[in-house]
Amino acid sequence: MPFLFLLLMFFIAPWLGMVALLFFLVFFIVLLPLGFAASSFMWLIVGPTQLFRVLFNKKVRKNHALEHGTIHILEESLGQCNIEGMSYDNGFSLRGLVEPAAALYAARVALERMNRGESSLAIHPRCGTTVVVINTLSSLLFILLLLATGSLSLLNVIIALIAAHVLGPVMSSVVQRYVTTDSDVQGLEITGIEVRAANRGFGGVYVYGPSQLFIRTRQKSNVIEPEVLFS
């Protein structure tokens, strides 16, 4: 689209087309590498922080693993479906076109199969961890290229992005396995499911409606609770 726009400008107003071409050249050659460099330094702080926040929360890691397992089971029956998830201390949410009964059944099947040793269900290729890993890796590679070449160039940006998108999915599986999920879900139990409504704003107008399913979980307690009997 920008290329067609430039051609059109050259035919209608050649001088304006030259100005537009100069702007795009400055943007891609100078401004884009500068912006990428700034975001790279910021992402090297933000990215690992997001991962370590999950690493030290065992409940979230277990629920994250069960969330992935649930999506895998749903995909086995429904095919590849566009379902997004988010994990919390007390369960996980699912966004997508899926019935509550189907989601609850998939969660129970996933929990049972993971308890039988199918740890691979805890890893999912479309996990948000992949985005974090790719962004962090591209930032790191760009800074290393910058230090190695001493050149703030568009070529370095392209190399860093291509390498990150090739290596990122592979590294994401490792990060998921050892950092953001815990496939040992022994003792975890599903306590229910609910449809949660969320308000979304569009130009000052808020629309309310069912936006996600929330599957509640808890860790089984070994503490014997006293039973009170009335005679």
C-alpha positions in Angstrom: 0.0 0.0 0.0 2.7 2.6 0.8 4.5 1.7 -2.5 1.3 2.3 -4.5 0.8 5.5 -2.6 4.3 6.7 -3.6 3.7 5.8 -7.3 0.4 7.7 -7.3 2.1 10.7 -5.7 4.8 10.7 -8.4 2.2 10.8 -11.2 0.0 13.4 -9.5 2.6 15.7 -7.9 6.3 14.6 -8.5 7.6 17.1 -5.9 5.2 15.8 -3.3 6.2 12.2 -4.2 9.9 13.1 -3.6 9.0 14.5 -0.2 7.0 11.3 0.6 9.9 9.1 -0.6 12.4 11.1 1.5 10.2 10.7 4.5 9.9 6.9 4.1 13.7 6.6 3.6 14.5 8.6 6.7 11.9 6.6 8.6 13.2 3.1 7.6 16.9 4.0 7.6 17.2 6.3 10.6 14.0 6.5 12.7 13.1 2.8 12.7 16.5 1.5 14.0 16.5 4.3 16.6 13.0 3.3 17.8 13.9 -0.4 17.7 17.0 0.3 19.8 15.0 2.2 22.4 12.3 -0.5 22.6 15.0 -3.2 22.8 16.6 -1.7 25.9 13.2 -1.3 27.5 12.1 -4.9 26.6 15.3 -6.4 28.1 13.8 -5.2 31.5 10.1 -5.8 30.9 10.3 -9.2 29.2 12.3 -11.2 31.9 10.3 -9.4 34.6 7.1 -10.9 33.2 8.6 -14.4 33.1 10.1 -14.3 36.6 6.8 -13.0 38.0 5.2 -16.3 36.9 8.3 -18.4 37.9 7.8 -17.7 41.6 4.1 -18.3 41.7 3.5 -22.0 41.8 -0.3 -21.8 41.7 -0.2 -19.8 38.5 2.3 -22.1 36.9 0.1 -25.2 37.6 -3.0 -23.4 36.3 -1.1 -22.3 33.3 -0.2 -25.9 32.5 -3.8 -27.0 32.9 -5.0 -24.1 30.7 -2.7 -25.3 28.0 -3.9 -28.9 28.5 -7.5 -27.8 28.3 -6.9 -26.0 25.0 -5.1 -29.1 23.6 -8.1 -31.3 24.4 -10.5 -28.8 22.9 -8.4 -28.7 19.7 -8.4 -32.5 19.5 -12.2 -32.4 19.3 -12.9 -29.1 17.6 -9.8 -28.7 15.4 -7.5 -25.7 15.7 -9.7 -23.1 17.4 -8.8 -19.5 18.3 -8.9 -19.8 22.0 -6.9 -17.5 24.3 -6.2 -18.2 28.0 -5.0 -16.4 31.1 -4.0 -18.1 34.3 -4.4 -16.9 37.9 -4.0 -18.2 41.5 -7.5 -19.7 41.6 -8.0 -20.9 38.0 -7.8 -19.8 34.5 -9.9 -18.1 31.9 -10.7 -19.0 28.3 -11.7 -16.7 25.5 -13.2 -18.1 22.3 -16.2 -19.8 20.8 -16.5 -22.7 23.1 -19.4 -24.0 25.2 -19.0 -24.0 29.0 -19.8 -27.7 29.2 -17.2 -28.6 26.5 -14.6 -26.4 28.3 -15.3 -28.0 31.7 -15.1 -31.5 30.2 -11.8 -30.7 28.4 -10.3 -29.3 31.6 -11.2 -32.5 33.5 -9.8 -34.7 30.7 -6.6 -32.6 30.6 -6.2 -32.9 34.4 -6.7 -36.6 34.3 -4.3 -37.2 31.4 -1.6 -34.9 32.9 -1.9 -36.8 36.2 -1.2 -39.9 34.2 2.0 -38.4 33.0 1.2 -36.5 29.7 3.4 -33.6 30.6 3.5 -32.5 27.0 0.0 -31.1 27.3 1.4 -28.3 29.5 3.3 -26.8 26.4 1.4 -24.9 23.7 2.9 -23.3 20.7 0.5 -20.3 20.7 1.2 -19.4 24.3 1.8 -15.8 25.1 5.2 -16.9 26.4 6.3 -17.2 22.8 5.6 -13.5 22.1 7.6 -12.6 25.2 10.5 -14.8 24.2 10.6 -13.6 20.6 10.5 -9.9 21.7 13.2 -10.4 24.3 15.4 -12.5 22.0 15.1 -9.9 19.1 16.0 -7.1 21.5 19.0 -9.0 22.9 20.2 -10.0 19.4 19.8 -6.4 18.1 21.9 -5.0 21.0 24.6 -7.7 20.5 24.7 -6.8 16.8 24.9 -3.1 17.7 27.8 -3.7 20.0 29.6 -6.0 17.6 29.2 -3.8 14.5 28.9 -0.4 16.1 26.3 0.3 13.5 22.7 1.4 14.1 21.3 0.1 10.9 18.1 -1.3 9.4 20.0 -4.5 8.4 20.7 -5.3 12.1 17.0 -4.9 12.8 16.0 -7.3 10.1 18.6 -9.9 11.1 17.5 -9.7 14.8 13.8 -10.1 13.9 14.4 -13.0 11.5 16.6 -14.9 13.9 14.2 -14.3 16.8 11.2 -15.6 14.9 13.2 -18.7 13.9 14.6 -19.4 17.3 11.8 -18.0 19.4 9.3 -20.9 19.1 11.9 -23.5 20.0 13.1 -21.5 23.1 9.5 -20.8 24.1 8.9 -24.5 24.6 11.9 -24.6 27.0 10.8 -21.5 28.8 7.3 -22.9 29.2 8.5 -26.2 30.5 10.9 -24.8 33.1 9.6 -21.3 33.9 6.0 -20.5 33.1 4.2 -23.9 33.6 4.4 -26.7 36.1 3.1 -30.0 34.6 3.0 -31.6 38.1 -0.7 -31.0 38.8 -1.1 -33.8 41.3 -3.5 -32.5 44.0 -5.0 -29.9 41.8 -8.8 -30.1 41.5 -11.4 -28.3 39.4 -14.2 -26.9 41.4 -16.4 -25.3 38.7 -16.9 -23.1 35.8 -18.6 -19.7 35.3 -19.3 -17.3 32.5 -17.9 -14.0 33.4 -19.1 -10.8 31.8 -16.7 -7.9 31.2 -17.4 -4.4 30.0 -15.6 -3.1 27.0 -15.5 0.5 26.0 -15.8 1.8 22.5 -15.8 5.6 22.1 -17.2 6.1 25.6 -19.9 3.5 25.1 -19.6 0.4 27.3 -20.9 -2.9 26.1 -21.6 -5.7 28.6 -21.7 -9.3 27.7 -20.2 -12.8 28.3 -16.6 -12.5 27.3 -14.8 -15.4 28.9 -15.2 -18.7 30.8 -13.4 -19.0 34.1 -12.5 -22.5 35.3 -12.0 -22.5 39.1 -9.3 -24.7 40.6 -7.9 -25.3 44.1 -5.2 -27.4 45.7 -6.5 -30.3 47.7 -5.9 -29.8 51.4 -4.4 -32.6 53.6 -5.8 -30.9 56.6 -8.8 -32.8 58.2 -11.6 -30.4 58.8 -13.6 -31.0 61.9 -17.2 -32.2 61.4 -19.8 -30.7 63.7 -22.7 -33.0 64.6 -26.0 -31.9 66.2 -28.0 -34.5 68.2 
